[in-house]
């Protein structure tokens, strides 16, 4: 509607201009614009205005607009669990294999919640590293349980990166697993290698010193070293004086009693 009004006003203005230019200007008579020429000029002005508007619309407003970034898909540890598998509490029940299809479908992972799937995953990891069939409290089993929970936290934080509480729980679980792996590496190295290989854990050695080096810390350390050397020097002088006093007292013959 706005463009139509601009077009009409432009044509009318050009017609008036043609009449005015066709009139006498001094002693000469200028040729007036014809109607096709007016329409061509009006179309040219409208196309230039439209192109200018398109250029302005395509430009970002002070570069505030940010391109949308798609998150990379995080691989879930539960994706290898088939939906036809039975839940953990029904897997060892022989009657669950011979029930009706509808009832059996209710006992499978198709109608299981996330915690039941996570429990089944923990049992699968425990079966890889346990020492015997009844092992539920060894270090290897605890490392397997913590590994399943840590990967569950990682998957959750990939979707909800601002969840500080679960991030804190994940870091605490990582610290507990690190301590247990350290003990296992020191006591049973063959089991340590097996656990890392079966669970896909990459063990990295902690740095020898954690403190960040700054100029203030370097100046403080240099001052402490200087004070320590001065104190040791004073103690050495005192020891020399004591030895000299003891030597003079032992060589002095005035040890008679009156």
CNS distance restraints for C-alpha pairs under 8 A (distance, minus, plus):
assign (resid   1 and name CA) (resid   5 and name CA) 6.44 0.50 0.50
assign (resid   2 and name CA) (resid   6 and name CA) 6.30 0.50 0.50
assign (resid   3 and name CA) (resid   7 and name CA) 6.08 0.50 0.50
assign (resid   3 and name CA) (resid  46 and name CA) 7.59 0.50 0.50
assign (resid   4 and name CA) (resid   8 and name CA) 6.21 0.50 0.50
assign (resid   5 and name CA) (resid   9 and name CA) 6.13 0.50 0.50
assign (resid   6 and name CA) (resid  10 and name CA) 6.02 0.50 0.50
assign (resid   6 and name CA) (resid  46 and name CA) 7.87 0.50 0.50
assign (resid   7 and name CA) (resid  11 and name CA) 6.24 0.50 0.50
assign (resid   7 and name CA) (resid  42 and name CA) 6.38 0.50 0.50
assign (resid   7 and name CA) (resid  43 and name CA) 7.66 0.50 0.50
assign (resid   7 and name CA) (resid  46 and name CA) 7.14 0.50 0.50
assign (resid   8 and name CA) (resid  12 and name CA) 6.17 0.50 0.50
assign (resid   9 and name CA) (resid  13 and name CA) 6.04 0.50 0.50
assign (resid  10 and name CA) (resid  14 and name CA) 6.16 0.50 0.50
assign (resid  10 and name CA) (resid  42 and name CA) 5.95 0.50 0.50
assign (resid  11 and name CA) (resid  15 and name CA) 6.22 0.50 0.50
assign (resid  11 and name CA) (resid  38 and name CA) 6.26 0.50 0.50
assign (resid  11 and name CA) (resid  39 and name CA) 6.58 0.50 0.50
assign (resid  11 and name CA) (resid  42 and name CA) 6.28 0.50 0.50
assign (resid  12 and name CA) (resid  16 and name CA) 6.33 0.50 0.50
assign (resid  13 and name CA) (resid  17 and name CA) 6.11 0.50 0.50
assign (resid  14 and name CA) (resid  18 and name CA) 6.02 0.50 0.50
assign (resid  14 and name CA) (resid  33 and name CA) 7.88 0.50 0.50
assign (resid  14 and name CA) (resid  38 and name CA) 6.03 0.50 0.50
assign (resid  15 and name CA) (resid  19 and name CA) 6.29 0.50 0.50
assign (resid  15 and name CA) (resid  33 and name CA) 7.47 0.50 0.50
assign (resid  15 and name CA) (resid  35 and name CA) 7.66 0.50 0.50
assign (resid  15 and name CA) (resid  38 and name CA) 7.17 0.50 0.50
assign (resid  16 and name CA) (resid  20 and name CA) 6.15 0.50 0.50
assign (resid  17 and name CA) (resid  21 and name CA) 5.94 0.50 0.50
assign (resid  18 and name CA) (resid  22 and name CA) 5.84 0.50 0.50
assign (resid  18 and name CA) (resid  32 and name CA) 4.69 0.50 0.50
assign (resid  18 and name CA) (resid  33 and name CA) 4.91 0.50 0.50
assign (resid  18 and name CA) (resid  34 and name CA) 7.62 0.50 0.50
assign (resid  19 and name CA) (resid  23 and name CA) 6.40 0.50 0.50
assign (resid  19 and name CA) (resid  32 and name CA) 6.35 0.50 0.50
assign (resid  19 and name CA) (resid  33 and name CA) 7.98 0.50 0.50
assign (resid  21 and name CA) (resid  25 and name CA) 7.62 0.50 0.50
assign (resid  21 and name CA) (resid  30 and name CA) 6.00 0.50 0.50
assign (resid  21 and name CA) (resid  31 and name CA) 7.08 0.50 0.50
assign (resid  21 and name CA) (resid  32 and name CA) 5.89 0.50 0.50
assign (resid  22 and name CA) (resid  29 and name CA) 6.40 0.50 0.50
assign (resid  22 and name CA) (resid  30 and name CA) 5.21 0.50 0.50
assign (resid  22 and name CA) (resid  31 and name CA) 5.30 0.50 0.50
assign (resid  22 and name CA) (resid  32 and name CA) 4.40 0.50 0.50
assign (resid  22 and name CA) (resid  33 and name CA) 7.92 0.50 0.50
assign (resid  23 and name CA) (resid  29 and name CA) 6.34 0.50 0.50
assign (resid  23 and name CA) (resid  30 and name CA) 7.06 0.50 0.50
assign (resid  24 and name CA) (resid  28 and name CA) 6.04 0.50 0.50
assign (resid  24 and name CA) (resid  29 and name CA) 4.95 0.50 0.50
assign (resid  24 and name CA) (resid  30 and name CA) 7.17 0.50 0.50
assign (resid  25 and name CA) (resid  29 and name CA) 6.29 0.50 0.50
assign (resid  25 and name CA) (resid  30 and name CA) 7.49 0.50 0.50
assign (resid  33 and name CA) (resid  37 and name CA) 6.28 0.50 0.50
assign (resid  33 and name CA) (resid  38 and name CA) 6.63 0.50 0.50
assign (resid  34 and name CA) (resid  38 and name CA) 6.39 0.50 0.50
assign (resid  35 and name CA) (resid  39 and name CA) 6.29 0.50 0.50
assign (resid  36 and name CA) (resid  40 and name CA) 6.16 0.50 0.50
assign (resid  37 and name CA) (resid  41 and name CA) 6.20 0.50 0.50
assign (resid  38 and name CA) (resid  42 and name CA) 6.15 0.50 0.50
assign (resid  39 and name CA) (resid  43 and name CA) 6.15 0.50 0.50
assign (resid  40 and name CA) (resid  44 and name CA) 6.20 0.50 0.50
assign (resid  41 and name CA) (resid  45 and name CA) 6.31 0.50 0.50
assign (resid  42 and name CA) (resid  46 and name CA) 6.23 0.50 0.50
assign (resid  43 and name CA) (resid  47 and name CA) 6.19 0.50 0.50
assign (resid  44 and name CA) (resid  48 and name CA) 6.29 0.50 0.50
assign (resid  45 and name CA) (resid  49 and name CA) 6.22 0.50 0.50
assign (resid  46 and name CA) (resid  50 and name CA) 6.19 0.50 0.50
assign (resid  47 and name CA) (resid  51 and name CA) 6.11 0.50 0.50
assign (resid  48 and name CA) (resid  52 and name CA) 6.16 0.50 0.50
assign (resid  49 and name CA) (resid  53 and name CA) 6.25 0.50 0.50
assign (resid  50 and name CA) (resid  54 and name CA) 6.20 0.50 0.50
assign (resid  51 and name CA) (resid  55 and name CA) 6.27 0.50 0.50
assign (resid  52 and name CA) (resid  56 and name CA) 6.33 0.50 0.50
assign (resid  53 and name CA) (resid  57 and name CA) 6.11 0.50 0.50
assign (resid  54 and name CA) (resid  58 and name CA) 6.12 0.50 0.50
assign (resid  55 and name CA) (resid  59 and name CA) 6.43 0.50 0.50
assign (resid  60 and name CA) (resid  64 and name CA) 6.95 0.50 0.50
assign (resid  60 and name CA) (resid  65 and name CA) 6.40 0.50 0.50
assign (resid  61 and name CA) (resid  65 and name CA) 7.15 0.50 0.50
assign (resid  74 and name CA) (resid 155 and name CA) 6.50 0.50 0.50
assign (resid  74 and name CA) (resid 158 and name CA) 6.99 0.50 0.50
assign (resid  75 and name CA) (resid  79 and name CA) 7.91 0.50 0.50
assign (resid  75 and name CA) (resid 155 and name CA) 7.72 0.50 0.50
assign (resid  76 and name CA) (resid 155 and name CA) 6.58 0.50 0.50
assign (resid  77 and name CA) (resid 121 and name CA) 7.98 0.50 0.50
assign (resid  77 and name CA) (resid 151 and name CA) 7.15 0.50 0.50
assign (resid  77 and name CA) (resid 152 and name CA) 7.62 0.50 0.50
assign (resid  78 and name CA) (resid 117 and name CA) 7.07 0.50 0.50
assign (resid  78 and name CA) (resid 118 and name CA) 7.31 0.50 0.50
assign (resid  78 and name CA) (resid 121 and name CA) 7.05 0.50 0.50
assign (resid  81 and name CA) (resid  85 and name CA) 7.33 0.50 0.50
assign (resid  81 and name CA) (resid 117 and name CA) 7.93 0.50 0.50
assign (resid  81 and name CA) (resid 121 and name CA) 7.95 0.50 0.50
assign (resid  82 and name CA) (resid 109 and name CA) 7.48 0.50 0.50
assign (resid  83 and name CA) (resid 108 and name CA) 6.51 0.50 0.50
assign (resid  83 and name CA) (resid 109 and name CA) 4.88 0.50 0.50
assign (resid  83 and name CA) (resid 110 and name CA) 4.97 0.50 0.50
assign (resid  84 and name CA) (resid 105 and name CA) 7.59 0.50 0.50
assign (resid  84 and name CA) (resid 108 and name CA) 5.63 0.50 0.50
assign (resid  84 and name CA) (resid 109 and name CA) 6.36 0.50 0.50
assign (resid  84 and name CA) (resid 110 and name CA) 6.90 0.50 0.50
assign (resid  85 and name CA) (resid 108 and name CA) 5.39 0.50 0.50
assign (resid  85 and name CA) (resid 109 and name CA) 5.92 0.50 0.50
assign (resid  86 and name CA) (resid  90 and name CA) 6.20 0.50 0.50
assign (resid  86 and name CA) (resid  91 and name CA) 5.47 0.50 0.50
assign (resid  86 and name CA) (resid 107 and name CA) 5.82 0.50 0.50
assign (resid  86 and name CA) (resid 108 and name CA) 4.16 0.50 0.50
assign (resid  86 and name CA) (resid 109 and name CA) 6.06 0.50 0.50
assign (resid  87 and name CA) (resid  91 and name CA) 5.96 0.50 0.50
assign (resid  87 and name CA) (resid 107 and name CA) 6.21 0.50 0.50
assign (resid  87 and name CA) (resid 108 and name CA) 5.59 0.50 0.50
assign (resid  87 and name CA) (resid 109 and name CA) 6.04 0.50 0.50
assign (resid  87 and name CA) (resid 112 and name CA) 7.56 0.50 0.50
assign (resid  87 and name CA) (resid 116 and name CA) 7.09 0.50 0.50
assign (resid  87 and name CA) (resid 117 and name CA) 7.69 0.50 0.50
assign (resid  87 and name CA) (resid 120 and name CA) 7.00 0.50 0.50
assign (resid  88 and name CA) (resid  92 and name CA) 7.68 0.50 0.50
assign (resid  88 and name CA) (resid 116 and name CA) 7.64 0.50 0.50
assign (resid  88 and name CA) (resid 119 and name CA) 7.41 0.50 0.50
assign (resid  88 and name CA) (resid 120 and name CA) 5.64 0.50 0.50
assign (resid  89 and name CA) (resid  93 and name CA) 7.82 0.50 0.50
assign (resid  90 and name CA) (resid  96 and name CA) 6.53 0.50 0.50
assign (resid  90 and name CA) (resid 107 and name CA) 7.11 0.50 0.50
assign (resid  91 and name CA) (resid  96 and name CA) 7.56 0.50 0.50
assign (resid  93 and name CA) (resid  97 and name CA) 7.71 0.50 0.50
assign (resid  94 and name CA) (resid  98 and name CA) 7.45 0.50 0.50
assign (resid  95 and name CA) (resid  99 and name CA) 6.55 0.50 0.50
assign (resid  96 and name CA) (resid 104 and name CA) 6.64 0.50 0.50
assign (resid  96 and name CA) (resid 107 and name CA) 7.90 0.50 0.50
assign (resid  97 and name CA) (resid 104 and name CA) 7.44 0.50 0.50
assign (resid  99 and name CA) (resid 103 and name CA) 6.43 0.50 0.50
assign (resid  99 and name CA) (resid 104 and name CA) 6.10 0.50 0.50
assign (resid 100 and name CA) (resid 104 and name CA) 6.01 0.50 0.50
assign (resid 101 and name CA) (resid 105 and name CA) 5.98 0.50 0.50
assign (resid 102 and name CA) (resid 106 and name CA) 6.56 0.50 0.50
assign (resid 103 and name CA) (resid 107 and name CA) 6.59 0.50 0.50
assign (resid 104 and name CA) (resid 108 and name CA) 6.47 0.50 0.50
assign (resid 105 and name CA) (resid 110 and name CA) 7.11 0.50 0.50
assign (resid 105 and name CA) (resid 111 and name CA) 7.69 0.50 0.50
assign (resid 106 and name CA) (resid 110 and name CA) 7.39 0.50 0.50
assign (resid 106 and name CA) (resid 111 and name CA) 6.00 0.50 0.50
assign (resid 107 and name CA) (resid 111 and name CA) 7.33 0.50 0.50
assign (resid 107 and name CA) (resid 112 and name CA) 7.93 0.50 0.50
assign (resid 108 and name CA) (resid 112 and name CA) 6.89 0.50 0.50
assign (resid 109 and name CA) (resid 113 and name CA) 7.84 0.50 0.50
assign (resid 109 and name CA) (resid 117 and name CA) 7.01 0.50 0.50
assign (resid 112 and name CA) (resid 116 and name CA) 6.05 0.50 0.50
assign (resid 112 and name CA) (resid 117 and name CA) 6.74 0.50 0.50
assign (resid 113 and name CA) (resid 117 and name CA) 6.55 0.50 0.50
assign (resid 114 and name CA) (resid 118 and name CA) 6.13 0.50 0.50
assign (resid 115 and name CA) (resid 119 and name CA) 6.12 0.50 0.50
assign (resid 116 and name CA) (resid 120 and name CA) 6.35 0.50 0.50
assign (resid 117 and name CA) (resid 121 and name CA) 6.28 0.50 0.50
assign (resid 118 and name CA) (resid 122 and name CA) 6.20 0.50 0.50
assign (resid 118 and name CA) (resid 148 and name CA) 7.48 0.50 0.50
assign (resid 119 and name CA) (resid 123 and name CA) 6.35 0.50 0.50
assign (resid 120 and name CA) (resid 124 and name CA) 6.36 0.50 0.50
assign (resid 121 and name CA) (resid 125 and name CA) 6.36 0.50 0.50
assign (resid 121 and name CA) (resid 148 and name CA) 7.10 0.50 0.50
assign (resid 122 and name CA) (resid 126 and name CA) 6.09 0.50 0.50
assign (resid 122 and name CA) (resid 144 and name CA) 6.93 0.50 0.50
assign (resid 122 and name CA) (resid 145 and name CA) 5.66 0.50 0.50
assign (resid 122 and name CA) (resid 148 and name CA) 5.87 0.50 0.50
assign (resid 123 and name CA) (resid 127 and name CA) 6.12 0.50 0.50
assign (resid 124 and name CA) (resid 128 and name CA) 6.74 0.50 0.50
assign (resid 125 and name CA) (resid 129 and name CA) 6.95 0.50 0.50
assign (resid 125 and name CA) (resid 144 and name CA) 5.71 0.50 0.50
assign (resid 125 and name CA) (resid 145 and name CA) 7.48 0.50 0.50
assign (resid 125 and name CA) (resid 148 and name CA) 7.71 0.50 0.50
assign (resid 125 and name CA) (resid 199 and name CA) 7.12 0.50 0.50
assign (resid 126 and name CA) (resid 130 and name CA) 5.74 0.50 0.50
assign (resid 126 and name CA) (resid 140 and name CA) 7.90 0.50 0.50
assign (resid 126 and name CA) (resid 141 and name CA) 5.49 0.50 0.50
assign (resid 126 and name CA) (resid 144 and name CA) 5.70 0.50 0.50
assign (resid 126 and name CA) (resid 145 and name CA) 7.14 0.50 0.50
assign (resid 128 and name CA) (resid 198 and name CA) 6.65 0.50 0.50
assign (resid 129 and name CA) (resid 140 and name CA) 6.02 0.50 0.50
assign (resid 129 and name CA) (resid 141 and name CA) 6.64 0.50 0.50
assign (resid 129 and name CA) (resid 144 and name CA) 7.52 0.50 0.50
assign (resid 129 and name CA) (resid 194 and name CA) 7.32 0.50 0.50
assign (resid 129 and name CA) (resid 195 and name CA) 6.04 0.50 0.50
assign (resid 129 and name CA) (resid 198 and name CA) 7.21 0.50 0.50
assign (resid 130 and name CA) (resid 135 and name CA) 5.98 0.50 0.50
assign (resid 130 and name CA) (resid 136 and name CA) 7.74 0.50 0.50
assign (resid 130 and name CA) (resid 138 and name CA) 7.60 0.50 0.50
assign (resid 130 and name CA) (resid 140 and name CA) 6.27 0.50 0.50
assign (resid 130 and name CA) (resid 141 and name CA) 5.83 0.50 0.50
assign (resid 131 and name CA) (resid 135 and name CA) 6.11 0.50 0.50
assign (resid 131 and name CA) (resid 138 and name CA) 7.95 0.50 0.50
assign (resid 135 and name CA) (resid 141 and name CA) 7.56 0.50 0.50
assign (resid 136 and name CA) (resid 141 and name CA) 6.25 0.50 0.50
assign (resid 137 and name CA) (resid 141 and name CA) 6.34 0.50 0.50
assign (resid 137 and name CA) (resid 142 and name CA) 6.78 0.50 0.50
assign (resid 138 and name CA) (resid 142 and name CA) 6.47 0.50 0.50
assign (resid 139 and name CA) (resid 143 and name CA) 6.17 0.50 0.50
assign (resid 139 and name CA) (resid 180 and name CA) 6.56 0.50 0.50
assign (resid 139 and name CA) (resid 184 and name CA) 7.08 0.50 0.50
assign (resid 140 and name CA) (resid 144 and name CA) 6.31 0.50 0.50
assign (resid 140 and name CA) (resid 191 and name CA) 7.68 0.50 0.50
assign (resid 140 and name CA) (resid 195 and name CA) 6.70 0.50 0.50
assign (resid 141 and name CA) (resid 145 and name CA) 6.34 0.50 0.50
assign (resid 142 and name CA) (resid 146 and name CA) 6.20 0.50 0.50
assign (resid 143 and name CA) (resid 147 and name CA) 6.06 0.50 0.50
assign (resid 143 and name CA) (resid 177 and name CA) 5.79 0.50 0.50
assign (resid 143 and name CA) (resid 180 and name CA) 6.95 0.50 0.50
assign (resid 143 and name CA) (resid 181 and name CA) 7.44 0.50 0.50
assign (resid 144 and name CA) (resid 148 and name CA) 6.41 0.50 0.50
assign (resid 144 and name CA) (resid 199 and name CA) 7.22 0.50 0.50
assign (resid 145 and name CA) (resid 149 and name CA) 6.44 0.50 0.50
assign (resid 146 and name CA) (resid 150 and name CA) 6.02 0.50 0.50
assign (resid 146 and name CA) (resid 173 and name CA) 6.33 0.50 0.50
assign (resid 146 and name CA) (resid 174 and name CA) 7.70 0.50 0.50
assign (resid 146 and name CA) (resid 177 and name CA) 6.40 0.50 0.50
assign (resid 147 and name CA) (resid 151 and name CA) 6.26 0.50 0.50
assign (resid 147 and name CA) (resid 177 and name CA) 7.66 0.50 0.50
assign (resid 147 and name CA) (resid 199 and name CA) 7.73 0.50 0.50
assign (resid 148 and name CA) (resid 152 and name CA) 6.29 0.50 0.50
assign (resid 149 and name CA) (resid 153 and name CA) 6.23 0.50 0.50
assign (resid 149 and name CA) (resid 170 and name CA) 7.92 0.50 0.50
assign (resid 149 and name CA) (resid 173 and name CA) 7.85 0.50 0.50
assign (resid 150 and name CA) (resid 154 and name CA) 6.23 0.50 0.50
assign (resid 150 and name CA) (resid 170 and name CA) 5.76 0.50 0.50
assign (resid 150 and name CA) (resid 173 and name CA) 6.58 0.50 0.50
assign (resid 150 and name CA) (resid 174 and name CA) 6.94 0.50 0.50
assign (resid 151 and name CA) (resid 155 and name CA) 6.25 0.50 0.50
assign (resid 152 and name CA) (resid 156 and name CA) 6.30 0.50 0.50
assign (resid 153 and name CA) (resid 157 and name CA) 6.08 0.50 0.50
assign (resid 153 and name CA) (resid 166 and name CA) 6.70 0.50 0.50
assign (resid 153 and name CA) (resid 167 and name CA) 7.31 0.50 0.50
assign (resid 153 and name CA) (resid 170 and name CA) 5.93 0.50 0.50
assign (resid 154 and name CA) (resid 158 and name CA) 6.17 0.50 0.50
assign (resid 154 and name CA) (resid 170 and name CA) 7.66 0.50 0.50
assign (resid 155 and name CA) (resid 159 and name CA) 6.85 0.50 0.50
assign (resid 156 and name CA) (resid 160 and name CA) 6.13 0.50 0.50
assign (resid 157 and name CA) (resid 161 and name CA) 4.74 0.50 0.50
assign (resid 157 and name CA) (resid 162 and name CA) 7.55 0.50 0.50
assign (resid 157 and name CA) (resid 163 and name CA) 6.75 0.50 0.50
assign (resid 157 and name CA) (resid 166 and name CA) 7.50 0.50 0.50
assign (resid 157 and name CA) (resid 167 and name CA) 7.04 0.50 0.50
assign (resid 163 and name CA) (resid 167 and name CA) 6.40 0.50 0.50
assign (resid 164 and name CA) (resid 168 and name CA) 6.16 0.50 0.50
assign (resid 165 and name CA) (resid 169 and name CA) 6.41 0.50 0.50
assign (resid 166 and name CA) (resid 170 and name CA) 6.08 0.50 0.50
assign (resid 167 and name CA) (resid 171 and name CA) 6.27 0.50 0.50
assign (resid 168 and name CA) (resid 172 and name CA) 6.24 0.50 0.50
assign (resid 169 and name CA) (resid 173 and name CA) 6.20 0.50 0.50
assign (resid 170 and name CA) (resid 174 and name CA) 6.18 0.50 0.50
assign (resid 171 and name CA) (resid 175 and name CA) 6.26 0.50 0.50
assign (resid 172 and name CA) (resid 176 and name CA) 6.31 0.50 0.50
assign (resid 173 and name CA) (resid 177 and name CA) 6.16 0.50 0.50
assign (resid 174 and name CA) (resid 178 and name CA) 6.07 0.50 0.50
assign (resid 175 and name CA) (resid 179 and name CA) 6.31 0.50 0.50
assign (resid 176 and name CA) (resid 180 and name CA) 6.36 0.50 0.50
assign (resid 177 and name CA) (resid 181 and name CA) 6.10 0.50 0.50
assign (resid 178 and name CA) (resid 182 and name CA) 6.14 0.50 0.50
assign (resid 179 and name CA) (resid 183 and name CA) 6.34 0.50 0.50
assign (resid 180 and name CA) (resid 184 and name CA) 6.08 0.50 0.50
assign (resid 181 and name CA) (resid 185 and name CA) 5.93 0.50 0.50
assign (resid 181 and name CA) (resid 192 and name CA) 6.94 0.50 0.50
assign (resid 182 and name CA) (resid 186 and name CA) 6.31 0.50 0.50
assign (resid 183 and name CA) (resid 187 and name CA) 6.16 0.50 0.50
assign (resid 184 and name CA) (resid 188 and name CA) 5.36 0.50 0.50
assign (resid 184 and name CA) (resid 189 and name CA) 6.58 0.50 0.50
assign (resid 184 and name CA) (resid 191 and name CA) 7.29 0.50 0.50
assign (resid 184 and name CA) (resid 192 and name CA) 5.71 0.50 0.50
assign (resid 185 and name CA) (resid 189 and name CA) 4.76 0.50 0.50
assign (resid 185 and name CA) (resid 191 and name CA) 7.91 0.50 0.50
assign (resid 185 and name CA) (resid 192 and name CA) 5.34 0.50 0.50
assign (resid 188 and name CA) (resid 192 and name CA) 6.29 0.50 0.50
assign (resid 189 and name CA) (resid 193 and name CA) 6.28 0.50 0.50
assign (resid 190 and name CA) (resid 194 and name CA) 6.32 0.50 0.50
assign (resid 191 and name CA) (resid 195 and name CA) 6.08 0.50 0.50
assign (resid 192 and name CA) (resid 196 and name CA) 6.28 0.50 0.50
assign (resid 193 and name CA) (resid 197 and name CA) 6.12 0.50 0.50
assign (resid 194 and name CA) (resid 198 and name CA) 6.00 0.50 0.50
assign (resid 195 and name CA) (resid 199 and name CA) 5.88 0.50 0.50
assign (resid 195 and name CA) (resid 201 and name CA) 7.75 0.50 0.50
assign (resid 196 and name CA) (resid 200 and name CA) 5.60 0.50 0.50
assign (resid 196 and name CA) (resid 201 and name CA) 4.67 0.50 0.50
assign (resid 196 and name CA) (resid 202 and name CA) 6.64 0.50 0.50
assign (resid 196 and name CA) (resid 203 and name CA) 7.42 0.50 0.50
assign (resid 197 and name CA) (resid 201 and name CA) 6.74 0.50 0.50
assign (resid 213 and name CA) (resid 217 and name CA) 6.44 0.50 0.50
assign (resid 213 and name CA) (resid 218 and name CA) 7.02 0.50 0.50
assign (resid 214 and name CA) (resid 218 and name CA) 6.21 0.50 0.50
assign (resid 215 and name CA) (resid 219 and name CA) 6.15 0.50 0.50
assign (resid 216 and name CA) (resid 220 and name CA) 6.14 0.50 0.50
assign (resid 217 and name CA) (resid 221 and name CA) 6.03 0.50 0.50
assign (resid 218 and name CA) (resid 222 and name CA) 6.14 0.50 0.50
assign (resid 219 and name CA) (resid 223 and name CA) 6.17 0.50 0.50
assign (resid 220 and name CA) (resid 224 and name CA) 6.15 0.50 0.50
assign (resid 221 and name CA) (resid 225 and name CA) 6.17 0.50 0.50
assign (resid 222 and name CA) (resid 226 and name CA) 6.20 0.50 0.50
assign (resid 223 and name CA) (resid 227 and name CA) 6.22 0.50 0.50
assign (resid 224 and name CA) (resid 228 and name CA) 6.07 0.50 0.50
assign (resid 225 and name CA) (resid 229 and name CA) 6.22 0.50 0.50
assign (resid 226 and name CA) (resid 230 and name CA) 6.31 0.50 0.50
assign (resid 227 and name CA) (resid 231 and name CA) 6.16 0.50 0.50
assign (resid 228 and name CA) (resid 232 and name CA) 6.17 0.50 0.50
assign (resid 229 and name CA) (resid 233 and name CA) 6.08 0.50 0.50
assign (resid 230 and name CA) (resid 234 and name CA) 6.23 0.50 0.50
assign (resid 231 and name CA) (resid 235 and name CA) 6.20 0.50 0.50
assign (resid 232 and name CA) (resid 236 and name CA) 6.12 0.50 0.50
assign (resid 233 and name CA) (resid 237 and name CA) 6.33 0.50 0.50
assign (resid 234 and name CA) (resid 238 and name CA) 6.28 0.50 0.50
assign (resid 235 and name CA) (resid 239 and name CA) 6.20 0.50 0.50
assign (resid 236 and name CA) (resid 240 and name CA) 6.26 0.50 0.50
assign (resid 237 and name CA) (resid 241 and name CA) 6.28 0.50 0.50
assign (resid 238 and name CA) (resid 242 and name CA) 6.23 0.50 0.50
assign (resid 239 and name CA) (resid 243 and name CA) 6.16 0.50 0.50
assign (resid 240 and name CA) (resid 244 and name CA) 6.12 0.50 0.50
assign (resid 241 and name CA) (resid 245 and name CA) 6.09 0.50 0.50
assign (resid 242 and name CA) (resid 246 and name CA) 6.10 0.50 0.50
assign (resid 243 and name CA) (resid 247 and name CA) 6.10 0.50 0.50
assign (resid 244 and name CA) (resid 248 and name CA) 6.24 0.50 0.50
assign (resid 245 and name CA) (resid 249 and name CA) 6.15 0.50 0.50
assign (resid 246 and name CA) (resid 250 and name CA) 6.19 0.50 0.50
assign (resid 247 and name CA) (resid 251 and name CA) 6.37 0.50 0.50
assign (resid 248 and name CA) (resid 252 and name CA) 6.10 0.50 0.50
